[in-house]
Amino acid sequence: MVNRRENTCKACEGTGMLADDEEWQYTCTVCGGDGIFHPGDRAEPSGLINVDENNRMLD
């Protein structure tokens, strides 16, 4: 059985969402938005992240 508490994404604290300093929310790029980070998962996004001129993510 998987212990969800041990595998909770520390970047988003299990919510699957991150926010920037202006409170714009976007999908967590560490866990992919599911709130769970399993051992062996990659912390980097799989591809380039699309951003606007203010460096905000475009989902």
C-alpha positions as CSV (number, residue, x, y, z in Angstrom):
1,M,0.0,0.0,0.0
2,V,1.3,3.5,-0.9
3,N,1.6,5.9,1.9
4,R,0.1,9.1,0.4
5,R,1.7,11.3,3.1
6,E,5.2,10.1,2.2
7,N,4.6,10.7,-1.6
8,T,3.0,14.1,-1.3
9,C,4.6,16.6,-3.6
10,K,6.6,19.0,-1.5
11,A,6.5,21.8,-4.1
12,C,2.7,22.1,-4.1
13,E,2.0,20.4,-0.8
14,G,-0.3,17.9,-2.5
15,T,-2.7,20.4,-4.1
16,G,-1.4,20.0,-7.6
17,M,-1.3,23.8,-8.0
18,L,1.4,26.4,-7.6
19,A,1.1,30.2,-7.4
20,D,3.5,33.0,-8.4
21,D,4.1,36.2,-6.4
22,E,1.0,37.8,-8.1
23,E,-1.2,34.9,-7.0
24,W,-1.6,33.5,-10.6
25,Q,-2.1,29.8,-10.2
26,Y,-0.9,27.1,-12.5
27,T,-0.4,23.3,-12.6
28,C,2.5,22.1,-10.5
29,T,5.4,21.4,-12.8
30,V,7.1,19.0,-10.3
31,C,4.3,16.4,-9.9
32,G,2.3,17.2,-13.1
33,G,-0.7,18.4,-11.2
34,D,-1.7,15.2,-9.3
35,G,-0.1,16.2,-6.0
36,I,1.9,12.9,-5.7
37,F,5.6,12.6,-6.3
38,H,6.7,9.0,-6.4
39,P,10.4,7.9,-5.9
40,G,12.0,7.8,-9.3
41,D,9.8,10.5,-10.8
42,R,11.6,13.4,-12.6
43,A,11.2,16.8,-11.0
44,E,11.8,18.6,-14.3
45,P,9.0,19.2,-16.8
46,S,9.0,16.9,-19.8
47,G,9.1,19.8,-22.3
48,L,9.4,23.5,-22.7
49,I,7.0,25.6,-20.6
50,N,5.1,28.2,-22.6
51,V,5.2,31.6,-20.9
52,D,4.0,35.2,-21.7
53,E,6.1,38.4,-21.8
54,N,5.9,38.6,-17.9
55,N,7.2,35.0,-17.6
56,R,3.8,33.7,-16.4
57,M,3.0,30.2,-17.4
58,L,0.3,29.7,-20.1
59,D,-1.7,26.6,-19.5
